[in-house]
Amino acid sequence: MSKTFFKHCYLQVGLPILLLLGLLSSIATSVNAQDPNQTERTRENPSTRNQTDSTREGEAKQYIAAVNRAQQAYYLQNGKFATSMQQLGLGLQRQTQNYRYRIVLQRQNSASTSASEQPSLYGQPSDRVESVMMIAVARRPALKSYTGGVFATISVRATSTRAVVCETDKPSASPPIPQDGRNQSGQITCPAGSRLLRG
């Protein structure tokens, strides 16, 4: 059987199952963190409060990671990014008790950009770069905010994607939005006041 057949099977069956399992695990963890008895213990013990906040932040990390993977698969299959959660078919909510989520398409970089502005990560100056962001805005003052980004490079030879997650250094209601997600060395970076979780 051809590689194309196996790739198609993976995109249609395997990937959605993996994403769903990761999401269910995240929801189960989040439900445990919202136990009223645990909230009482949180008031008594600051270290428990920090654990609870970390668990709540884990929800956002799981959401962002799931959407990043789904956007990569969606792009490779459709040649464009999904503009809504419904298009990705993950069954994720746009808002939970801890976070508000939103998909934001970014502008495209094309051949009109000069060679000095096109880092090696994105190939030749004639390559086109498209990106999409998934923003997780904290709804609780003690939580950090997150932004996931998927960057697609389209050249005459091939199309490739790369995903990143940025986390604010401190609790914040302002998600860290990369400026085109790149610097002069060709590495995707996060803005000041945030850090790269995976690249």
N, C-alpha and C positions, 0 to 999 in steps of 0.2 A: 504494500500500500504506500501511497505517496506521502511525503512530509506535509503537503498541503491538507490532506485528509485528516492527519493527526492534529495539525494545528487547528483546523476547523472544529474537530471534536473537543479539543481542549477549551477553545473559546466559547463554544456553545454549552458544554456540560461541565467540564472540570473546574474552570475558573469560577462560575457562579456558585458552585457547591463550596469551594474553598472560602470565598468571600462570605457566604452565608454562615459557615461555621465560625469564622472569626468574629462576625457581628454578634451571633448568639452568645459567644463567650463573653464579649464585651458587655452585652446587656445583662447577663447573669451577674457579672461583677458589679455593674452599676446598681442593680436592684439590691444587692447585699449592702452596698455602701449607703443606700437610702433607708435602711432599717431604722425605725424611730428609737429603738433601744440603743443602737450604735450612736445616734445623734446625742443622746444623754451622756454616754460615755465620752463623747468628743468634747463636751463642755468641761468635763472633769480632767481630761488628760490631753495636753497640747500635742504630744507626739501622735496620739490617735487621730487628732484633727488633721495633722499633716498626712497621715496615711489615707484618710478619707478624701482629702483634696487630691492626692496622687491618684486614687482610684477614679475619681470623677474626671481628672485630666486624661486618664487612660481611655475613657470613652471617646474623647475627641481624637486621640491618637489612632484608635481603632477605626473610627469613621473616616478620618483623613486617609489612612493607609488603604482602606477598602475602596474608597472613591478613586484614589490615585491608580490602583491596579485596574479598576473597571474602566477608567478613562484611557489608560494605555491600550487595553484590549479593544475598546470602542473605536479608538483612533485607527488602529491597525486594520480593523474590519471595515470601517466606514470612511476613512480618509478625512475625518473631522472629529472635533471633540463634542461630547454631549453638552447641551446647555441647561439641562434640568436633571434632577435626581430620578424622575420617572423614566427618562430615556436610558439611564444606566440599569434600571430594573433591579435595584438592590433592596427596595422596600424600606429605605431609611427615612426617618422623619427629618423635616427641615428644622425642627426645634425640639429640644428636650428640657428637662429641669435645669440642666447645667450649661447647655450651649445652644446657640443659633448657628445654623449652617447655610452656606450660600455658595453657588458656583459662579465664578466670574471669568469670562473669556478675556484674554489679553490681546493686545494688538499684534500684528504679524510683522516680523522682520524679513525683508526680502532682498533681492539683488540690488536694490537702490541704496542699501547700506554699504558704506565704504569697507574695504578690506581690513583697514586698521580697527574697525569696530566689530568685526566678526571673529571672535576667538576660535582657537583650534578645535574646541569641543564641538562646535557647530559646523565643522568642515570648511568648504570653500566659500569665498565671498558670494557666490551665486546661489548658495543654499538658502532655502526659506525656513524660518523658524516660527512655529506657532506654539502658543502655550495657553493653559487654563489653570485657574486657581480654585481651590476649595477652601473657604474661609470658615473657621470655627471661632465665634465670638463668645467669650465667657459671659454667663449670665449671673455668676456669683462673684463677689469682690475678691475672694481668696484664690481664684483660679487663673491660670495662664491662658492666653489665646494662641491659636495655631493657624498656619496657612500651609496647605499642601499645594505643590505645583507639579504639573506634568509639561515637559517641553518636548516637542516633536521637531525633528530636523528632517527636512525633505530635500533630497538631492537627486541628481539624475541617476545615481547608482542605487540608492536605497533610502528607506525611511526608518528612522530610529527614534525611540522615546526614552526619556529619563525622568524619574520622579524624585522629588525632595519634600521634606517637611521642615518648616521653621517653627520654633517655639519661642515665645517671649521669655526673657530672662527672669522677669518678675510677674506677679499677678497683674493682669491688664485686660481691659475691654477693647483694646486696639490690636487687631491681628497684625503680625509682621508681614508686610507685602514687599517682596523683592522687586527691585527696579529692573525689569526684563530678566531677572534671575541670573545675571552673569556679570563677571568682571573681566578685566583686561587679560587675565591669565587663562580665561576660558572655563573657569570653575563656577558653578552655580553657588551663589552666596545668599545669606540672609542679611537684612538690614541691621543697623546698629540697635542694640537693645534686645537682640534675639540671637538664637543659635541654631545651627543646622543639626537636625536629628538623624537624617539619613540622606545620602546623596548617591 
